[in-house]
């Protein structure tokens, strides 16, 4: 649905300067119906990346293919047609303060030249979908942040796009509202088969709604894969930082024994595997760190252990037999 | 002797009508010229839709030159052009061209400032939703800037009231002219008081109307 082929974007910084590279040879692919997360610190190139998808920015190198079109090769009319197939919501909502909720949702339809009757019907339908029918005549200033983002979502969906871009859509919202907006985004993905690209600096957002994630650092995609994989087994330092994996055990304080990290997923999370294996193999363990949480709807647990005494190899084999992934850690947990 | 012995109410009425005619005519033309000029100034600015350094600099220079000429000088310098435009350099008709040339650049700057206040994100969103430049300017940018554009028109109208007082130089009449010729030069203090009070009421009414309209269009 969306493909980035070695895309670079360099901003001109005036004469004599080499310019600022916001994105360097980024390649990624978003399949239809996927929720694709892009995570990175501010300045990592997230905003540029998402704006390349609907042509708000054009690449200085490489190709961006969206729904079969090379975005940079489209003429003005082609770009407008593409933008009607790609909705976008924003961190600060970017609603027109001079228009009512209803007029804001109707705005993209007016821009597309639809008939007043069609606009009226479609607007009513969209407002009902996001639960704001009774606020139709209000102005954005009279709404809460969560309600404003719902208006933003209804507006983005007005032209029935196939793709929805979320530019830090929950970063200005409180945790409870963030939860509601993320739930709405998930529902839209499921019900409408909408392909969603969201950029964020919060791993929690990725963990809750995304299928795949790309980690951005200094304009480069340093890691990408299924959320489960990146979240549980981050390969890059950047990803580890976002996952909150940077553990503080000092080198000198390492306990004796074999250091391992166990990853439990799904059913295995709730089974008493650890005690059973310890009894059977005579291995002792000290717990150095751990976390238990959910990825989308699936539970997972992760434990960092130091194994001593008994038959360590047999214990590891037993864990693996019980569908627990074992990573041996060297030097540091 | 009565309190307003020097006052010829017919003169006052005629002068008031002259002031209102000058104000109405010049304000309408100021908006017609100044609003597009302000929009172009904004759109050709750095980082805007029609960024064009040469055009922006040239327009900016023209606006600054016109704004830096004192209005009394403008009235005199403009005489040949005024004759060309309205056939006379005298009276109410002769005062309107210099009033417009004095006020339109001022208003254009206020419009430019009002447009700059519009959240860039709203403009970006309008493009992202599939708008053309024209649709974004007319459908998003101008409506969003409307409170500032109207507040600017109020300030401009009030500045025009004080400009009309100087239009007496070309025999345009009006309340300001009456105040100078009778109130000041003939020591008729009562005429001075009445004209100044009328001007004060005019300014107050303009401000109140402007504020009311701004409140009506502002939903921030």
HADDOCK unambig.tbl for C-alpha pairs under 7 A between the chains (distance, minus, plus):
assign (segid A and resid 54 and name CA) (segid B and resid 128 and name CA) 6.96 0.50 0.50
assign (segid A and resid 56 and name CA) (segid B and resid 128 and name CA) 6.94 0.50 0.50
assign (segid A and resid 80 and name CA) (segid B and resid 130 and name CA) 4.74 0.50 0.50
assign (segid A and resid 83 and name CA) (segid B and resid 128 and name CA) 6.00 0.50 0.50
assign (segid A and resid 83 and name CA) (segid B and resid 129 and name CA) 6.07 0.50 0.50
assign (segid A and resid 83 and name CA) (segid B and resid 130 and name CA) 5.22 0.50 0.50
assign (segid A and resid 84 and name CA) (segid B and resid 129 and name CA) 6.34 0.50 0.50
assign (segid A and resid 84 and name CA) (segid B and resid 130 and name CA) 5.76 0.50 0.50
assign (segid A and resid 87 and name CA) (segid B and resid 129 and name CA) 6.83 0.50 0.50
assign (segid A and resid 88 and name CA) (segid B and resid 128 and name CA) 6.82 0.50 0.50
assign (segid A and resid 94 and name CA) (segid B and resid 121 and name CA) 5.42 0.50 0.50
assign (segid A and resid 94 and name CA) (segid B and resid 122 and name CA) 4.66 0.50 0.50
assign (segid A and resid 94 and name CA) (segid B and resid 125 and name CA) 6.35 0.50 0.50
assign (segid A and resid 95 and name CA) (segid B and resid 122 and name CA) 6.27 0.50 0.50
assign (segid A and resid 96 and name CA) (segid B and resid 122 and name CA) 6.42 0.50 0.50
assign (segid A and resid 96 and name CA) (segid B and resid 140 and name CA) 6.97 0.50 0.50
assign (segid A and resid 96 and name CA) (segid B and resid 144 and name CA) 6.79 0.50 0.50
assign (segid A and resid 97 and name CA) (segid B and resid 144 and name CA) 6.62 0.50 0.50
assign (segid A and resid 97 and name CA) (segid B and resid 219 and name CA) 6.06 0.50 0.50
assign (segid A and resid 97 and name CA) (segid B and resid 220 and name CA) 5.90 0.50 0.50
assign (segid A and resid 98 and name CA) (segid B and resid 143 and name CA) 6.21 0.50 0.50
assign (segid A and resid 98 and name CA) (segid B and resid 144 and name CA) 5.57 0.50 0.50
assign (segid A and resid 98 and name CA) (segid B and resid 218 and name CA) 6.69 0.50 0.50
assign (segid A and resid 98 and name CA) (segid B and resid 219 and name CA) 5.80 0.50 0.50
assign (segid A and resid 108 and name CA) (segid B and resid 129 and name CA) 5.43 0.50 0.50
assign (segid A and resid 108 and name CA) (segid B and resid 130 and name CA) 6.72 0.50 0.50
assign (segid A and resid 111 and name CA) (segid B and resid 130 and name CA) 6.63 0.50 0.50
assign (segid A and resid 111 and name CA) (segid B and resid 131 and name CA) 5.53 0.50 0.50
assign (segid A and resid 111 and name CA) (segid B and resid 135 and name CA) 6.93 0.50 0.50
assign (segid A and resid 139 and name CA) (segid B and resid 219 and name CA) 6.53 0.50 0.50
assign (segid A and resid 141 and name CA) (segid B and resid 219 and name CA) 6.67 0.50 0.50
assign (segid A and resid 141 and name CA) (segid B and resid 220 and name CA) 5.48 0.50 0.50
